[in-house]
């Protein structure tokens, strides 16, 4: 496969409702759509970096720069046997996993289309549907949180994750647990805590959570180990796991018992599959996290989550969870059993809605 042309498109999309985490609240989201051209076919990819460096140091601005000046020139005109070759091509670029992941996703989509196979099939997926949950941001009050969760349960979601931060944690979780005693419930702290707040975790440990996600600083595996030794609830690491090496180290030292895999965070689908394979061999549950993706990134997440080691519901959700108008013609719907169908058409299995693209695009650039 020889890459003939690449284009990148900066998009800004309005969310259905504001989404608040410990990093702050957003009502619109930026991302970069990547198109890779070869032999009359187009591969689509999504770089999930937003414009604010809260979750990650990467932003849509830095990713545009890295794509334009370093990553795209590396693959233009290059012969790639398969998308995994991309990682060797860009090994000289340190960091910037979201930028790398967006371009690699487009190469996967293009390769699958050239072979007439779905991304699920080429990655080794084993499920036609994947179980999903919904992530609920911090609400203005506990009562509002309960009403929001009830609406999602009425829609058919069976697993709920709520965002927490200091002063909006124990009381919120306790209220949710009391109102929905059988709910499969997770809490996500997005690195908002430290070990001085141990009493909070001891309280949360009594509330029957599936897991507590990323409670401490993203670069602090050691304190996560110390916390995991004190509580029975499994710690799940998200921001801390940027590579297979990080996953191995975290598990070897007992810093967590579950890992959240996001292809954007770890540098691409090939890297996500490698972490999945390692965790599966170690008997460690994994699940697919979400980054408010458009239909492009959502399709890739569904294919990834169809792999056998993804045994916990993913943060993938139906299309209408985040956007009234998505950039793909395909709309992912929640099935009655809290699953979403995995695309089976060649590639990602989605097509762009050009009219929506025109509305949400802020900039574009083409490279030949």
C-alpha positions in Angstrom: 0.0 0.0 0.0 1.5 3.3 -1.1 -0.1 6.4 0.5 -0.9 8.9 -2.3 -2.6 11.8 -0.4 -3.6 12.7 3.1 -6.0 15.4 4.3 -6.8 16.6 7.8 -10.0 18.4 8.9 -10.5 20.3 12.2 -14.0 19.8 13.5 -16.0 21.4 16.3 -19.1 19.7 17.4 -21.8 20.7 19.8 -22.6 18.2 22.6 -26.3 17.4 23.4 -25.6 18.6 26.9 -22.5 19.9 28.9 -20.2 17.1 30.1 -18.4 17.8 33.4 -15.4 15.9 34.9 -12.9 16.9 37.5 -11.0 18.7 34.6 -13.9 21.0 34.0 -17.1 21.3 31.8 -17.4 21.3 28.0 -20.3 21.9 25.8 -18.6 21.5 22.4 -15.8 19.2 21.3 -12.9 19.6 18.9 -11.3 16.7 17.0 -9.4 16.0 13.8 -10.7 13.8 11.1 -7.9 12.2 9.0 -8.4 10.9 5.4 -5.8 8.8 3.7 -6.0 8.1 0.0 -4.8 5.1 -2.1 -5.9 3.5 -5.3 -9.3 5.3 -5.3 -10.1 4.4 -1.8 -10.2 6.6 1.3 -9.4 5.6 4.9 -10.9 7.5 7.8 -9.4 8.1 11.2 -10.2 10.3 14.2 -7.6 12.1 16.4 -9.5 12.5 19.7 -7.4 15.3 21.1 -9.6 18.2 22.2 -8.6 21.9 22.3 -8.0 22.0 26.1 -5.1 20.1 27.7 -7.0 18.7 30.6 -7.2 14.9 30.0 -3.9 15.0 28.1 -1.1 17.4 27.2 -2.1 16.8 23.6 -4.6 19.3 22.0 -6.1 19.6 18.6 -3.6 22.4 17.9 -0.5 20.3 18.9 -1.9 17.3 17.1 -2.4 19.3 13.9 1.2 20.4 14.1 2.5 16.9 14.7 0.4 15.4 11.9 1.3 18.1 9.4 5.0 18.5 10.1 6.1 15.0 11.2 3.7 12.1 10.9 2.1 12.7 7.5 5.5 13.4 5.7 6.7 10.1 7.1 4.1 8.0 5.3 3.5 10.0 2.1 4.7 7.8 -0.7 5.9 5.1 1.6 5.1 1.4 1.0 3.4 0.0 4.1 2.7 -3.8 4.2 0.1 -3.3 7.0 -1.0 -0.6 9.4 1.3 -2.0 12.1 4.3 -0.8 10.0 3.2 2.7 10.8 4.5 2.5 14.4 8.0 1.8 13.0 7.7 4.6 10.5 7.0 7.1 13.3 9.2 5.7 16.0 11.4 8.8 15.8 8.5 11.0 17.0 8.4 10.9 20.8 5.0 10.9 22.4 1.8 12.4 20.8 -0.1 9.1 20.9 -3.5 10.7 19.9 -2.0 12.2 16.8 -0.4 8.9 15.9 -3.6 7.0 16.7 -5.7 9.1 14.4 -3.5 8.5 11.4 -3.1 4.8 12.2 -6.8 4.4 12.3 -7.2 5.8 8.8 -4.5 3.3 7.6 -6.5 0.4 9.2 -9.7 1.6 7.6 -8.0 1.9 4.2 -6.3 -1.5 4.5 -9.5 -3.2 5.5 -11.3 -1.6 2.5 -8.6 -2.8 0.2 -9.0 -6.4 1.5 -12.8 -6.2 1.6 -12.8 -7.1 5.3 -14.3 -5.4 8.4 -12.0 -3.9 11.0 -13.6 -6.3 13.5 -12.5 -9.3 11.4 -9.0 -8.1 10.8 -8.4 -7.2 14.5 -9.7 -10.7 15.6 -13.0 -9.6 17.0 -15.3 -12.4 18.2 -18.6 -10.6 18.9 -21.3 -9.2 16.6 -22.5 -7.0 19.5 -20.6 -5.5 22.4 -22.0 -4.6 25.8 -21.8 -0.9 26.6 -22.5 1.4 29.5 -23.0 5.2 29.8 -20.7 7.8 31.4 -22.5 10.5 33.3 -20.7 13.7 34.1 -20.8 15.6 37.3 -24.3 17.2 37.7 -25.4 20.4 39.4 -26.8 18.4 42.3 -27.2 14.8 43.5 -31.0 14.9 42.7 -30.2 15.9 39.1 -27.7 13.1 38.9 -30.3 10.6 40.0 -32.8 11.8 37.4 -30.2 11.7 34.7 -29.2 8.1 35.6 -32.9 7.1 35.7 -33.3 8.4 32.1 -30.4 6.3 30.9 -31.7 3.2 32.7 -35.1 3.8 31.0 -33.2 3.8 27.6 -31.8 0.4 28.4 -28.3 1.0 29.8 -27.3 -1.5 32.4 -24.0 -0.1 33.5 -23.4 3.5 34.6 -20.2 5.3 35.3 -20.3 8.5 37.2 -17.6 11.1 37.4 -16.5 12.2 40.8 -14.2 14.8 42.4 -13.5 16.0 46.0 -16.8 17.2 47.6 -18.8 15.4 44.9 -18.0 11.8 45.6 -19.2 9.8 48.6 -22.6 11.4 48.9 -23.3 11.1 45.2 -22.2 7.5 45.0 -24.2 6.6 48.1 -27.3 8.2 46.8 -27.0 6.4 43.5 -26.4 3.1 45.2 -29.4 3.6 47.5 -31.7 4.5 44.6 -30.5 1.8 42.3 -29.2 -1.0 44.6 -28.7 -3.5 41.7 -27.0 -1.1 39.3 -23.6 -2.0 37.9 -21.9 1.1 39.0 -18.4 2.6 38.4 -16.8 5.8 39.6 -14.2 7.8 37.6 -12.0 10.3 39.4 -9.8 11.4 36.4 -6.8 11.8 38.7 -8.5 14.2 41.1 -7.3 12.7 44.4 -4.2 11.9 46.6 -3.6 9.4 49.4 -4.4 12.1 52.0 -8.0 11.5 51.0 -7.9 7.8 52.0 -11.1 8.1 54.1 -13.0 8.9 50.9 -11.8 5.7 49.3 -12.5 3.6 52.4 -16.1 5.0 52.2 -16.4 4.2 48.5 -15.1 0.8 49.1 -18.3 -0.1 50.9 -20.6 0.8 48.1 -20.4 -2.2 45.8 -18.6 -0.5 42.9 -17.3 -2.5 39.9 -14.2 -0.4 40.0 -12.8 3.0 40.8 -11.1 4.5 37.8 -7.9 6.5 37.9 -8.2 7.9 41.4 -4.7 9.3 41.7 -2.2 11.2 39.5 -1.6 9.7 36.1 2.2 9.4 36.6 2.0 7.8 40.1 1.8 4.0 39.8 3.4 3.6 43.3 0.6 5.4 45.2 -2.0 3.5 43.2 -0.3 0.3 44.5 -0.5 1.6 48.0 -4.2 2.5 47.6 -5.1 -0.8 46.0 -3.6 -2.6 49.0 -6.0 -0.7 51.3 -9.3 -1.3 49.4 -11.1 -4.3 48.0 -12.7 -2.5 45.1 -10.6 -3.0 42.0 -8.6 0.1 40.8 -8.8 0.6 37.0 -6.1 2.7 35.4 -6.8 4.9 32.5 -4.5 8.0 32.1 -1.6 6.1 33.7 -1.5 3.5 30.8 0.2 5.0 27.8 1.8 1.8 26.5 2.2 -1.9 26.8 5.2 -1.3 29.1 3.1 0.8 31.4 0.4 -1.9 31.5 3.0 -4.5 32.4 4.6 -2.4 35.1 1.2 -1.5 36.7 0.1 -5.1 36.8 3.4 -6.4 38.1 3.5 -4.0 41.0 -0.2 -4.4 41.8 -1.2 -0.8 41.0 -4.5 -2.0 39.5 -6.6 -5.0 38.8 -8.4 -3.7 35.7 -7.2 -1.6 32.7 -9.2 0.8 30.5 -7.9 0.7 26.9 -8.3 3.7 24.6 -6.6 3.5 21.3 -6.1 7.2 21.2 -4.4 7.3 24.6 -2.0 4.4 23.8 -1.0 5.5 20.2 -3.2 3.4 17.9 -5.3 0.3 17.4 -2.2 -1.8 17.1 -1.0 -0.7 20.5 -4.5 -1.2 22.0 -4.6 -4.8 20.7 -1.1 -5.5 22.1 -2.3 -4.3 25.6 -5.4 -6.4 25.2 -3.4 -9.5 24.3 -1.1 -9.0 27.3 -3.9 -8.5 29.8 -5.8 -11.5 28.4 -2.8 -13.7 28.9 -2.5 -12.4 32.5 -6.2 -12.9 33.2 -6.8 -9.2 33.7 -10.1 -7.7 32.6 -10.1 -4.8 30.2 -12.7 -2.5 28.8 -12.9 0.1 26.0 -13.0 3.7 27.2 -14.5 6.6 25.3 -13.4 10.1 24.3 -16.7 11.6 23.1 -15.9 10.2 19.6 -17.8 10.9 16.5 -19.2 8.0 14.5 -15.7 7.4 13.0 -14.0 6.8 16.3 -17.1 5.1 17.8 -17.0 2.5 15.0 -13.3 1.8 15.7 -14.1 1.4 19.4 -16.8 -1.1 18.7 -14.5 -3.2 16.6 -11.8 -3.1 19.3 -14.2 -4.0 22.0 -15.3 -7.1 20.1 -12.0 -8.7 21.0 -12.4 -11.6 23.5 -10.5 -10.0 26.4 -12.9 -7.0 26.6 -15.1 -8.6 29.3 -16.5 -5.4 30.9 -19.0 -2.9 29.3 -17.3 -0.1 27.3 -17.9 3.6 27.4 -19.1 3.6 23.8 -22.8 4.5 24.1 -25.3 5.2 21.3 -24.7 8.0 18.9 -27.5 10.2 20.4 -25.7 10.2 23.8 -23.4 13.0 22.7 -24.4 14.5 19.4 -27.7 15.5 17.7 -25.9 15.5 14.4 -22.9 13.2 13.9 -20.6 13.3 10.9 -21.4 9.7 9.8 -24.5 8.6 8.0 -24.6 5.5 10.3 -26.1 6.0 13.7 -25.3 3.5 16.4 -28.3 2.5 18.4 -28.6 0.8 21.8 -30.1 -2.7 21.7 -32.6 -3.8 24.4 -29.8 -5.9 26.1 -27.5 -2.9 26.5 -25.3 -3.8 23.5 -24.5 -2.0 20.2 -24.0 -3.8 16.9 -20.4 -3.9 15.7 -20.1 -2.7 12.0 -19.6 -5.6 9.6 -19.0 -3.7 6.3 -15.4 -3.3 5.0 -13.2 -1.0 7.0 -14.7 0.9 9.9 -18.1 0.4 8.2 -19.1 4.0 8.3 -19.6 6.8 5.7 -19.3 10.5 6.1 -22.3 12.8 6.0 -20.8 15.6 3.9 -23.5 18.1 4.8 -22.7 17.8 8.5 -19.0 17.9 7.8 -19.4 21.2 6.0 -21.2 22.7 9.1 -18.7 21.6 11.7 -15.4 21.9 9.9 -13.2 24.8 11.0 -10.1 24.1 8.8 -8.6 21.6 6.4 -5.3 20.9 4.8 -4.2 18.4 2.1 -0.8 16.9 1.6 0.5 15.1 -1.6 
